[in-house]
Amino acid sequence: MTPRRSLTILTMAAALVLPGSAALAATCGNGSFDAWLSDFKTDAASKGISQAAINTGLSGVTLDQSVVSRDRSQKVFSQSFEEFSGRMVPPRLTRGSNMMKQYGSVLSRIEEQYGVPGEVLVAIWGLETDFGVNTGKFPTIRSLATLAYDCRRGDEFRSELMDALRIVERGDLAPNEMRGAWAGEIGQTQFMPSSWIKFAVDFDRNGKRDLLHNAPDVLASTANYLVGHGWQRGKDWEPGSPNFAALQQWNKSDVYARTIAYFATQLAHAP
């Protein structure tokens, strides 16, 4: 839900595209998906992405109509804080407390470096993917290509697809490893590729920024994201406090941000 997305294949309308619409056809779905993908590959190369990353990342990519359907059927988040937090926090509290103990040393080092308490990071981790259990099964590049081809938010997802190829290019993940939520979020705290590029860190210094399998990298990168969005060392995180605004940058829903804060406070008071 991070920082943290439709498609109509225009048949009759495609025949009515005016001559001045050629540029539009290159950026969203006024032609076939294959033609769009070919144009995208050319654009990616012009932006400095290596041919190897383009070939491995986009080879065999096809349109995913199920992603289009999900994007078009999204509902406005309407649960109250009491409803959402009551459903999400109690089932995760015991496991969250155990994670605080299991990763205590790592969380202490992260707080020393970034100033973000472990309770906040573990709360986000639990709410996003049940501590890495449910990271999603959608092929990330296919989802992003589908949403980039669509004209609904094509520019946004075109940029995310470019960054997904950059993740491949620098060796963080292979394309077949990149699976996550239907709208392109990947990893145990659900980073969009642009956030991965900006904030992912190799905290355990094994040579890879791995937010899918490596808990120290996941937690430190999440802390780095919050710092990048205004987190202040030593300040509170409750609503109205200096750091609550950073939680709202994690997820624009006030109910979700309040639930992170509530879960973190519960963890801080757990035995």
Secondary structure as UniProt FT lines:
FT   TURN            2..3
FT   HELIX           13..16
FT   HELIX           19..21
FT   HELIX           22..27
FT   HELIX           33..46
FT   TURN            47..48
FT   HELIX           51..58
FT   TURN            59..60
FT   HELIX           65..72
FT   HELIX           81..88
FT   HELIX           90..102
FT   HELIX           104..114
FT   HELIX           118..129
FT   TURN            130..133
FT   STRAND          138..139
FT   HELIX           140..149
FT   HELIX           154..169
FT   TURN            170..171
FT   HELIX           175..177
FT   STRAND          179..180
FT   TURN            182..183
FT   TURN            187..190
FT   HELIX           193..199
FT   TURN            203..204
FT   TURN            211..213
FT   HELIX           215..228
FT   TURN            229..230
FT   TURN            233..234
FT   TURN            239..240
FT   TURN            242..243
FT   HELIX           244..250
FT   HELIX           254..269
//
